[in-house]
Amino acid sequence: MNTTNTASAADFTLPATGGASVTVSALHGRKLVLYFYPKDNTPGCTNETADFRDRHAEFQAAGCDVYGISRDSLKSHENFKAKLGLPFELISDAEEVACNAFGVIKMKNMYGKQVRGIERSTFVIDAEGVVRREWRGVKVAGHAQEVLDFVKSL
């Protein structure tokens, strides 16, 4: 589901790779992409993250910062970031603060069992802190490019 919004983005402060702490409201003035993904070092998440990495310079040129968010630990994120050579930070949301604020926790089927997990979702927030577009139930192929094209249109 791809929808366009005009609601203010939820604010949160969470730890990120590189010793950073990310506060959404402190990022106003630049466009922002927050992409939520289920787990570090899994095939779909690795491909999605690599796609955002490969387009990072274009996001930056469009005045947009990119952050990946999952429930993984900072240690896991640091290893994932190093393995993929990421030029952007990954946010650790072990307590599901951002996940709950953006409503991305869903019941999913995994090997025939119901488990709570992150539904792959992306949000574009404009320079004033308003969510301009959201994608839920994301299919990885072509997604980062679609998000980039939208960001460039703002």
Contacts in CASP RR format, 6 or more apart in sequence:
PFRMAT RR
TARGET T0000
AUTHOR 0000-0000-0000
METHOD contacts of the structure
MODEL  1
MNTTNTASAADFTLPATGGASVTVSALHGRKLVLYFYPKDNTPGCTNETA
DFRDRHAEFQAAGCDVYGISRDSLKSHENFKAKLGLPFELISDAEEVACN
AFGVIKMKNMYGKQVRGIERSTFVIDAEGVVRREWRGVKVAGHAQEVLDF
VKSL
1 134 0 8 1.000
1 135 0 8 1.000
1 136 0 8 1.000
1 137 0 8 1.000
2 133 0 8 1.000
2 134 0 8 1.000
2 135 0 8 1.000
3 133 0 8 1.000
3 134 0 8 1.000
4 132 0 8 1.000
4 133 0 8 1.000
5 130 0 8 1.000
5 131 0 8 1.000
5 132 0 8 1.000
5 133 0 8 1.000
5 134 0 8 1.000
6 130 0 8 1.000
6 131 0 8 1.000
6 132 0 8 1.000
7 130 0 8 1.000
7 131 0 8 1.000
8 129 0 8 1.000
8 130 0 8 1.000
8 131 0 8 1.000
9 24 0 8 1.000
9 32 0 8 1.000
9 123 0 8 1.000
9 125 0 8 1.000
9 129 0 8 1.000
9 130 0 8 1.000
9 131 0 8 1.000
10 24 0 8 1.000
10 98 0 8 1.000
10 101 0 8 1.000
10 102 0 8 1.000
11 23 0 8 1.000
11 24 0 8 1.000
11 25 0 8 1.000
12 23 0 8 1.000
12 24 0 8 1.000
12 97 0 8 1.000
12 98 0 8 1.000
12 101 0 8 1.000
13 21 0 8 1.000
13 22 0 8 1.000
13 23 0 8 1.000
13 24 0 8 1.000
14 21 0 8 1.000
14 22 0 8 1.000
14 69 0 8 1.000
14 91 0 8 1.000
14 92 0 8 1.000
14 93 0 8 1.000
14 97 0 8 1.000
14 98 0 8 1.000
15 21 0 8 1.000
15 22 0 8 1.000
15 74 0 8 1.000
15 91 0 8 1.000
15 92 0 8 1.000
16 22 0 8 1.000
16 67 0 8 1.000
16 74 0 8 1.000
16 77 0 8 1.000
16 89 0 8 1.000
16 90 0 8 1.000
16 91 0 8 1.000
16 92 0 8 1.000
17 74 0 8 1.000
17 77 0 8 1.000
17 78 0 8 1.000
17 81 0 8 1.000
17 86 0 8 1.000
17 89 0 8 1.000
17 90 0 8 1.000
18 78 0 8 1.000
18 89 0 8 1.000
20 89 0 8 1.000
22 67 0 8 1.000
22 89 0 8 1.000
22 91 0 8 1.000
24 32 0 8 1.000
24 34 0 8 1.000
24 125 0 8 1.000
24 129 0 8 1.000
25 129 0 8 1.000
27 65 0 8 1.000
27 125 0 8 1.000
28 127 0 8 1.000
28 128 0 8 1.000
28 129 0 8 1.000
29 127 0 8 1.000
29 128 0 8 1.000
30 63 0 8 1.000
30 64 0 8 1.000
30 65 0 8 1.000
30 127 0 8 1.000
31 62 0 8 1.000
31 63 0 8 1.000
31 64 0 8 1.000
31 65 0 8 1.000
31 124 0 8 1.000
31 125 0 8 1.000
31 126 0 8 1.000
31 127 0 8 1.000
31 151 0 8 1.000
31 154 0 8 1.000
32 64 0 8 1.000
32 65 0 8 1.000
32 66 0 8 1.000
32 67 0 8 1.000
32 124 0 8 1.000
32 125 0 8 1.000
32 129 0 8 1.000
33 52 0 8 1.000
33 59 0 8 1.000
33 64 0 8 1.000
33 65 0 8 1.000
33 66 0 8 1.000
33 67 0 8 1.000
33 122 0 8 1.000
33 123 0 8 1.000
33 124 0 8 1.000
33 125 0 8 1.000
33 147 0 8 1.000
33 151 0 8 1.000
34 67 0 8 1.000
34 68 0 8 1.000
34 69 0 8 1.000
34 91 0 8 1.000
34 98 0 8 1.000
34 102 0 8 1.000
34 122 0 8 1.000
34 123 0 8 1.000
34 125 0 8 1.000
35 48 0 8 1.000
35 52 0 8 1.000
35 66 0 8 1.000
35 67 0 8 1.000
35 68 0 8 1.000
35 69 0 8 1.000
35 120 0 8 1.000
35 121 0 8 1.000
35 122 0 8 1.000
35 123 0 8 1.000
35 138 0 8 1.000
35 147 0 8 1.000
36 68 0 8 1.000
36 69 0 8 1.000
36 70 0 8 1.000
36 98 0 8 1.000
36 99 0 8 1.000
36 102 0 8 1.000
36 104 0 8 1.000
36 118 0 8 1.000
36 119 0 8 1.000
36 120 0 8 1.000
36 121 0 8 1.000
36 122 0 8 1.000
37 44 0 8 1.000
37 45 0 8 1.000
37 48 0 8 1.000
37 49 0 8 1.000
37 68 0 8 1.000
37 69 0 8 1.000
37 70 0 8 1.000
37 118 0 8 1.000
37 120 0 8 1.000
38 45 0 8 1.000
38 70 0 8 1.000
38 117 0 8 1.000
38 118 0 8 1.000
38 120 0 8 1.000
39 45 0 8 1.000
39 70 0 8 1.000
39 71 0 8 1.000
39 72 0 8 1.000
40 70 0 8 1.000
40 72 0 8 1.000
40 76 0 8 1.000
40 77 0 8 1.000
40 79 0 8 1.000
40 80 0 8 1.000
40 90 0 8 1.000
41 76 0 8 1.000
41 79 0 8 1.000
41 80 0 8 1.000
41 83 0 8 1.000
44 140 0 8 1.000
45 70 0 8 1.000
46 84 0 8 1.000
47 140 0 8 1.000
48 120 0 8 1.000
48 138 0 8 1.000
48 140 0 8 1.000
48 143 0 8 1.000
48 144 0 8 1.000
49 68 0 8 1.000
49 80 0 8 1.000
49 84 0 8 1.000
49 86 0 8 1.000
50 84 0 8 1.000
51 140 0 8 1.000
51 142 0 8 1.000
51 143 0 8 1.000
51 144 0 8 1.000
51 145 0 8 1.000
52 59 0 8 1.000
52 66 0 8 1.000
52 68 0 8 1.000
52 88 0 8 1.000
52 144 0 8 1.000
52 147 0 8 1.000
53 84 0 8 1.000
53 85 0 8 1.000
53 86 0 8 1.000
53 87 0 8 1.000
53 88 0 8 1.000
54 144 0 8 1.000
55 144 0 8 1.000
55 145 0 8 1.000
55 148 0 8 1.000
56 66 0 8 1.000
56 87 0 8 1.000
56 88 0 8 1.000
58 148 0 8 1.000
58 152 0 8 1.000
59 65 0 8 1.000
59 66 0 8 1.000
59 148 0 8 1.000
59 151 0 8 1.000
62 148 0 8 1.000
62 151 0 8 1.000
62 152 0 8 1.000
62 154 0 8 1.000
64 151 0 8 1.000
65 88 0 8 1.000
66 88 0 8 1.000
67 88 0 8 1.000
67 89 0 8 1.000
67 90 0 8 1.000
67 91 0 8 1.000
68 88 0 8 1.000
68 89 0 8 1.000
68 90 0 8 1.000
68 91 0 8 1.000
69 90 0 8 1.000
69 91 0 8 1.000
69 93 0 8 1.000
69 98 0 8 1.000
69 99 0 8 1.000
70 77 0 8 1.000
70 90 0 8 1.000
70 92 0 8 1.000
70 93 0 8 1.000
70 118 0 8 1.000
71 92 0 8 1.000
71 93 0 8 1.000
71 94 0 8 1.000
71 96 0 8 1.000
71 99 0 8 1.000
71 117 0 8 1.000
71 118 0 8 1.000
72 80 0 8 1.000
72 90 0 8 1.000
72 92 0 8 1.000
72 94 0 8 1.000
73 92 0 8 1.000
73 94 0 8 1.000
74 92 0 8 1.000
77 90 0 8 1.000
77 91 0 8 1.000
77 92 0 8 1.000
80 86 0 8 1.000
80 90 0 8 1.000
81 89 0 8 1.000
81 90 0 8 1.000
91 98 0 8 1.000
93 99 0 8 1.000
96 105 0 8 1.000
99 105 0 8 1.000
99 118 0 8 1.000
102 121 0 8 1.000
102 123 0 8 1.000
103 121 0 8 1.000
104 118 0 8 1.000
104 119 0 8 1.000
104 121 0 8 1.000
104 136 0 8 1.000
105 116 0 8 1.000
105 117 0 8 1.000
105 118 0 8 1.000
105 119 0 8 1.000
106 116 0 8 1.000
106 117 0 8 1.000
106 118 0 8 1.000
106 119 0 8 1.000
107 114 0 8 1.000
107 115 0 8 1.000
107 116 0 8 1.000
107 117 0 8 1.000
108 114 0 8 1.000
108 115 0 8 1.000
108 116 0 8 1.000
108 117 0 8 1.000
108 119 0 8 1.000
109 115 0 8 1.000
119 136 0 8 1.000
119 137 0 8 1.000
120 136 0 8 1.000
120 137 0 8 1.000
120 138 0 8 1.000
120 140 0 8 1.000
121 134 0 8 1.000
121 135 0 8 1.000
121 136 0 8 1.000
121 137 0 8 1.000
121 138 0 8 1.000
122 134 0 8 1.000
122 135 0 8 1.000
122 138 0 8 1.000
122 143 0 8 1.000
122 147 0 8 1.000
123 131 0 8 1.000
123 133 0 8 1.000
123 134 0 8 1.000
123 135 0 8 1.000
124 131 0 8 1.000
124 132 0 8 1.000
124 133 0 8 1.000
124 134 0 8 1.000
124 147 0 8 1.000
124 150 0 8 1.000
124 151 0 8 1.000
124 154 0 8 1.000
125 131 0 8 1.000
125 132 0 8 1.000
126 132 0 8 1.000
126 154 0 8 1.000
132 150 0 8 1.000
132 154 0 8 1.000
133 150 0 8 1.000
135 143 0 8 1.000
135 146 0 8 1.000
135 147 0 8 1.000
END
